[in-house]
Amino acid sequence: MSTPHRFGTAALVGRPNVGKSTLLNRVLGQKVSITSPKAQTTRTRVVGIYTGPNEQIVLLDTPGHHEAWSPMNRSMVRAAEGALAEVDVVVLLVDLEPAAHQAQADRPVLSVGEEVLLNRVLQEGKPVILALNKADAIHPAWALPVIEAWRAKHEFLAIVPFSARTGLGVETLLAEIRGALPEGPQGYNPELVTDQPERVIVAELIRERLFHHLQRELPYSIAVEIERFDETERESDGKVQIFARILVERTSQRAIVLGKGGSMIKKIGTEARLEINKLLDARAHLELHVTVQPDWTRKPRQLRELGLPDPS
């Protein structure tokens, strides 16, 4: 008897910086969601499409669930929570390493933020898989009290320790997701790995380099818009012309992004171009311009223009 084909959608949810984007990129085998050591790097839902022999899984990488004080932060939380209603299964990611240390010190394993997020996830009534990231960073025995603490809160469909960085346990996690999906044919061309246009991913790759090089709160006050994406020479000469605008909120921030004598913006552009070349399999000519838009993170209209959900 042949194995039935399954098709469905899974939301990757979790607190900021627990490895959702790293997991998505690991599963797809290429970068479609940017990563950074800084929390709240992902601002909107990123769709990844994994096609296996007997399944096609649409994976939604969502912004980290956090307290939302500004309109932009409310918009990010709305994007994360909006995904819960649309999916067949929720994959709740938790950073296993600090949780294990909490357990070893006989302190509460779940943080207040994790308790809030779990309750929010359970409100949707969807099956939930608990995915414990960074299993490679601790002794396997240390995971047991963490598993027990979470199991006491809810009867999860499955609990899977894994490592998004090394790939440990990722196949097991995919198998559990597959088992939660309904039977059905593929919904997307199997060659696709994301439904995001290339220009959107290009903007995100530029923003990733900004996050990497800029300190403190400045990266959170920055957005990237692609003003022109010219592919007229792509087939004939392998060239793509890209003109991008970097938005900041203050003149002082613009000076930091530019750097002394333009050194910072040059470094960011050089590194982003290398990533863009790999994405497009072409030679990108990238021009970056920095524009001051006062308080853009607090303006709902500006947020909508940048593809963020209405924060109201």
N, C-alpha and C positions, 0 to 999 in steps of 0.2 A: 504494500500500500504506500503510495507516494505521500511525502510530507506536505501538508497544506501550506499554501502561501499566505503570509500575513502582511497586512498594511495598516499603519496607524501612526499616531502622534504621541510623543513623550516630551514633557516639559522638564528641563533641568533647572531646579530651583535650589536656593540655598542662601546663606548669609554672604556678604561680600567676601571675595577673595578665597573661596573654598575650592576653586579649580574647575568651575563649570566650563569656561572657555577652553581651558587646556584639555579637558576631557573631550569636548566636541571636536577640536582639532585632531586629537589622537585617533578618534573613531573614524574620521573622514580621511585621515592621511595627508591633510594639507590645512593651511591656515585660512579659516573663514571667519574666525572670531578673534579679536585682538586680546592679548594678555599683558599683564603688568603686575609687579609686586604691589602696586597701589590698589586699594579697594575701589569698587564702583567704576571700574574701567568700562565695562559694558553698560551702555545707556539705553539701548533698544533691544527688542527681541531679534535674535539672529537665528535664521532657519538653516539647519544642516540636513542633508538627505543621505542616509546610509542605505545602500542597496547590497543585500547579501544573497546567497543562493535561494533562500526560501522566504525572504522578508524584505520589506522596504520600510525603514523607520524614519519618520520626520522628527528631528530633534530640535526643540526650541531652547536656545541658550538665552536665559533671561537675566536682567540686571539683578545684582545682589539685593536681598530684602533688608531694608534698613529704615531707621527713623527718617521721615521725610519732612524737612523744614522749609526748603525753598521750592518754588514752582518746578524747577528742573528735577529735584529729588522726588517730588510727588509724581512727576511724570514717569520717572524711572520705576518707582514702586507700582504705579498703575500698569506699566508694561509687563512687569513680572506677574502681578496678580491676574491680569487679563488672560494670560496664557493658561491658567489653571482650568478655566471653564471650557477650553477648547480641546483638551487632550484626552487620550485614552488612558494614560498612566502618568503619574508624577514620579520623577526621580529626585529624591531629596538628598542633596549632597551635604556632607558634614566633614570638617577637618578632623581626622582621627587623632592626629598627633597631640594637640593641646588637650583634647578630651581624655586621652589616655593618661596624660600627666595629671590631670584633675583627679581621675580615678585613683591613681597611685598615691596621691596626696590626701585621699579620703575627702575630697571636696565634690560639690555637685558637678555631675558630668555635663548636663545640659545648661547652656547659658540662658539668661532671660530672653534674649533675642531668638534663640533656637526654639524655646517653648512657644513664643508668640508665633513664629513662622509655622511650626508644626500644627498649632491650632487653626491657623488660617488655611493651611493645605487641607486639613481634614474636613473643613467646612464644605468643600466641593464634593465630598463623597467619592472621590476617585481612588482606585487602587494606588498604593504608594510603595515604592521600592526605596529602601534606605541604602545609600551608597556612601561608604566610609572611605574618604580619600586619604592618601599618604600612608597607606598600609606598609609601604617599603621603609618608612622612617621609624618604625617601632618594632619591638619584639612581638611576634604573633600573639603570645599569651596576654599581652597588655590590651589587646582589642576586646577580650572577653567581657570585662566589666563594663566597657562602653556599650557593647552589644546588649548586655542585660539591662542597662539603664534605659536605653531607647526602647527595648522590647517591652519594658514595664509601662511605657507610655502609650503604645499602640501595637496592634498585631499587623506588622508590615507584610506585604506580599512576599518580600525577600529582604535580607540584609546582606550586603556584599561589600567586604573590604576590598579595596583596589588602589591602584596608583595611576593617576592620569599622566604622571611624568614618565614612568617606565613602561606602562602598559600592563603591569601585573593585575590580574583579575578583571581586565576590561572585557575579555571574551565572555566570561561568566556573567558580567553585568548585562552585556548585549543579549545573551540568551534569556535572562530573566525579563528584560524589556520585551523581547520578541514574544514570549509566552503570554504577556498581558495584552497583546494586540489582537484585534478581530481578524478573522480570515478575510482575504480580499486580494484583488490584483494590485499591481503597482499603480501608484497615482502620479508618478513623475517618470520622465525619461531616466533610465538607469545611469546615463552618463553624467547627470546633474549631481553636484554635491551641495549646492545651495541655490535658493531662489533669489538671492541678492544680486542686483546688477553689479558689474565690475566696477563702475564708478563709485558705488557705495563702499565696496571693500577697499578701494584705493583711498578714499577719504579716511577710513578707519585705520589703514596702515600708516598714514601720515600722523593721525592722532596718537597711535601707539608710540611712535618715536618721540612725540611731544611729551607723553607721559613718562617715557624713559629718561629724558634729559632734564625736565623741569621739576623744581622742588616744591615741597609743601602744598599749598592749596591752588597754586597757579594752574595745574593741568585741569582742574575742575571748572575753571572759568574760560575754557578754550573749546572752540568747535571748529570743524573743518568743512568747507563747502567746495565742491568741484564746480568751477565756473565754466570750464570748457574741457571736453574730452574728445579730442580729434583723432579719429582712426583712419583718415583718408589714405595714409601711407602704410597702414599696417600690413596689408597683403603684399604690396609691391616692394616695400623696403623694410618691413618689420619695425616700423616706428610708430609711436603713439605720443601725441602732444597733450600734456595735461597742465591746466592752469588751476591752481587751488588757492582759496582764500582762507586764512586762519583768523578766526574772530576772537578778540579779547575784549575785556570790559573797561580797561583803563590804559592810558598812555604809558604809564610806568610798566605795565605788563608787556606792552608792545616792545619796549626797549629791551626787556629781558629775553623775549622770544627771538629778537633779532641778534642779540649778543654784540659784543664789542667788534666793530667793523664788519658786522654781519656774520660773525663766526658761528654763532649758535644755529641760525636758520640754515646756513650752509651745511653744517653737520647733520641736522635733521633731514634736510633735503637729500643729501647723499645716501644716508641709511635707508630712508623711505624708498628712494628710487631703486635700490637693490631688491627690496621686497616686492615692489611693483613689477619689476622686470620678471621676477619668478612667477608672480601671479598671472601676468598677461602673456608670458612667453614671448616678449617683445622688448625693444629698447625704448624706454620711456624718457621723454624730455619733460622734466618737471619744473614748473615755475611756482614758487610760493610767495604770496603776498600777505602781509599782516594788517588787519583792519580793526580799528577800535569801534565797538558797538556797546555803548554804556549799558550796563545791567541787562545784557541779553538773556542771562540765565533766569531772570525774573519776569520775562515777557512771554506770556502764553503764545502769542502770534509767532514770535521768533522761534519758539520751541517747536511749534507745529511745522513751520517751514523747514526745520532741521530733521523732521521725521519722528519727533518725540510725541507721545500721546498727549492729549489735552490734560493739563494738571488739575483742572477745576473739579 
